[in-house]
Every structure is written in C-alpha cells, then in structure tokens.
Amino acid sequence: MRIAVIGLGYVGLVTAACTAAAGHDVVGVDIDEERLARLRLGRVPFHEPGLSELVAEHHATGRLRFVADAAEAVADADLVFVAVNTHDGNGGWHTGTIVRCLVGLVPALPDDTVLVVRSTLPPDFVARLGPLVRGIRLGAGRTVTPVAINPEFTRESTAIRDFLSPDRVVIGVVDDPKGVAESRLTELYRPFGAPIITMPGADAVMTKLGANLFLATKISFANELARLCERFGADVSTVVEGIGGDPRIGHAFLRAGLGFGGSCLPNQVSMTVRTAAEHGVQTPLLAAVHAINGDQRARFVDRLRLLAGGELEGRRVALLGLTFKPETDDLRDAPSLDIAERLLALGARVVAHDPMERARERAAALVPGLEVTDSAFQALRGADVAGLVTEWAEYRDLDWSQAHTLMAAPLIVDGRNALDAEELGALGFLYVDFGRRGLRDLDAARGAPPGTARPGVDAEHVA
Ligand code: UDX
C-alpha cells in the first residue's frame, strides 16, 4: 500500500518507519524542514531503541521518503495517517493544530483515500471530526472521503516492538459508508496477527483514553498500597507478587515509587478530569489518581529531607536519572524536573546525572539552578544524600561501594524501588524506598519503633 504520515513526532515517525518495515511505500511529512533534513540522513530527533536504524534502512531503499509538501505526499496515497500533537503540554487538550492540518490536507486527498487519525483525541472532539472533514471536502467541491481513528498503544522505549507485534489493533469508524477505511486498515494490520477490533469512533477514542487511565490508576493504587504496607510492616513488592497471581489483577504496572510521568499518562489523567468537569461529569477516582501521583513526588523530596536530618538548606543532593523512564531521552512531565525545582526551593544544591546527554542539557536549561554532570560518580561525589529518580540499568549496576566512599554521607532514597536494599545496607548505606522497607532503616538508625510519627517532618506517617 502507499501510505502518507502527517506529523513526524514520536507517534508519526514510529508509524512511518514501522509501516515501511512492513513492506509499504511510505512518505512522511513535517513542517520542520530541519527535522526532515536530519531524517534523510537517518537521524531521529529523539532516542527510541532501533528507530534510527529502521529509518536509515528504509530511507536508503527508497521505501521511506520525507517531504515537506503534504499535497505531494498524499497525491497517490491509499492511507493517510494524521499524527500531529493534540495536547498543549500543560495539562490541556489542544485541537487547533489538528484542525488547521485537516483544513489544509483534506481538500488535497484523492477520492477514496482513507484519512486515519492516529493522534490521541479529546473525547468531545470525535463527534466534530466526521462533519468537519465532510464539510471541508464538500466546501472544496470534492466527494466525501472515508475517515477512521486508529489509536496507538505504543510505549516509548519499546515502540517498534509494540507497533509490529501489537496486543490488539483498534479501528474506530468515523465516516466509512463503503467500508473502505476498515478494509484497508485491516489489510495493513492483519499480517501482525493481533486481534483487530472495529468499533465506532467515539468508542475508539474512549478505548485509547481508558487504557491509559487504567494504567495510571494501577500505578496510583500501587502507591497507595505502598503507604499501607509501610504503616503495617509489609513489603509492597511481595504483596504485588502475591495479588498479581490472580489473573483478574495481573502483575503489570503495579510498581510503587515516585509515580508516573511522560507525555501520555499524567496529561491524559488531568485532561480527562478537566474535560469531564466541563461536561458535568464527576471523576473522583481519576482526580485521586492525579493527586496521589503528585503526592509521590512530594514524598520523595520529603524522604530526601528526612534522611538529610530534616533540613536541605545548603545540602548537596545527587539525583540519579532525569528522563521519565529508562531508555528514552524524553523529559516531558518527567518527575525529575518537578523534584529538582522543589529541592532547589528548599535551598539544596542539586547535582543530577542521566545517561542521555540531550536530557541532561535540556533539564539544565529547563530548571534554573540545576547542575548536571556526565557521570553518576561525579553527581554522587560529596553528596549529603542521593535520590534515584529513573531506574536506568547503569544505576542498578553501579559500583555502590565506590559511591559510598565518594558521598559525604551514605544516604539514599530509592524512588523506583529498583536498587538492592540488602546490598546497600551491607555496604553501610541508610536506605529508604517506597513500601518495601520504607522508612524502616531510618527508624532503626534512630532507635524509633517502625511507624513512629516524626512531628514536623513526615506528616504522612502520622496519619
Ligand atoms: C504510555 C502507555 O503505556 C502506552 O500504552 C501509551 O500508548 C502511551 O503512554 P509511555 O508514556 O511510553 O507509554 O510510558 P509507560 O511505560 O507507560 O510508563 C509511564 C510512567 O509510569 C513512567 O514514568 C513509569 O516510570 C511509570 N510506571 C510504570 C510506574 O511508576 N510504575 C509502574 O508499575 C509502571
């Protein structure tokens, strides 16, 4: 098939590269000429394992091309994917870009070319989509074109595998009287062997949102469970292993820690709460998911402060990890930025490391006062307390005995429950996490029984 992809951000570029890898002729379009020039050299504007190789390989064979002119790209396309940004990066939906894109693009579509929206859409936009496209077509004196929604369920760092071996494919029908959209999308995805679920467009939009809202809910649930575990002397990792054995619950996405970040989960929770309220729908569960997640970041900072003796003014804090999760260089809604700002506001000197150079540079530019270093040991050198923010393998495998000799005090808060507490304890670290040992080591060091309130320092523990 001949495929055009409009918008070469994360979602669009993965779609373009993977459909080319699946044997189709693909043209990618972006308004950013510099991005196009770099892509033609096989340079991908963000870190996604395997993606630059895929882009370079298929660009070299001519199966994947990059052009600036959308009309040229769609001239002989069977399928046109639209993958432009639909949120404002500030907790709100933003449909201006996609509407502008459709107004420019839709008149140029050949008759019977299928228009597929791959961007995540706000639930109140889907009802407008069909009439909008139809209106643009008719206004331009063209025939009606088939329209579908095809949400992506790809995770950063495993996007290529998620695209080429999906769990399921959702086709949302918006305007498809002859069934052309459904049959072309089915032809595209059938070779991947996953169940293909066709449903009305409104259901597809809600399926995409619902999946992310549920994942976010699972994480906030695990974080609340971790609070209970700490209070009653249980270990949340063991508890999750135990409850996850029930196939109705499962093990995935129940890792407690400092909470979720990234471009999808936080935004989609807060945007859904906001949009629902605007339409008179109460979403107390999602509001709690959002609040718990924000709280985890505050608790992480609290734990660093507690470990440092209740005061961070003038203290040197080492942060390990800046990206919102490992194997990406993405800083969108990364908890690290929020955490660094809070620590700086408390008067700390904050020195951070991340394996991704681009993430280090951007974090330093985004958070005034944040210092970054290109080695974990440099960040840890002279630190009064350290916090693990992102569970990069490099930190798990770090020579912690050397870290111990470098730090001013061997104190660490593990925000991802990713480090070996026994090993660190044996090396002489005072180790604090979320719901495994919690503050137990700290209590033991202070000679206080577990769960004892520390007035003025950890109000959470008093509850
Ligand atoms: C997410 C969805 O998983 C994906 O299906 C959707 O298409 C886009 O949004 P992504 O943003 O790449 O993907 O990140 P994901 O792997 O889902 O992780 C999100 C955040 O949750 C990360 O900050 C991660 O550290 C955190 N997380 C994840 C936890 O805190 N605990 C867990 O158990 C799992």
Residues whose N, C-alpha, C, O or C-beta is under 5 A from the ligand:
A	BS01	UDX	E152 F153 T154 R155 E156 I219 F253 L254 R255 G259 F260 G261 G262 S263 C264 L265 F324 K325
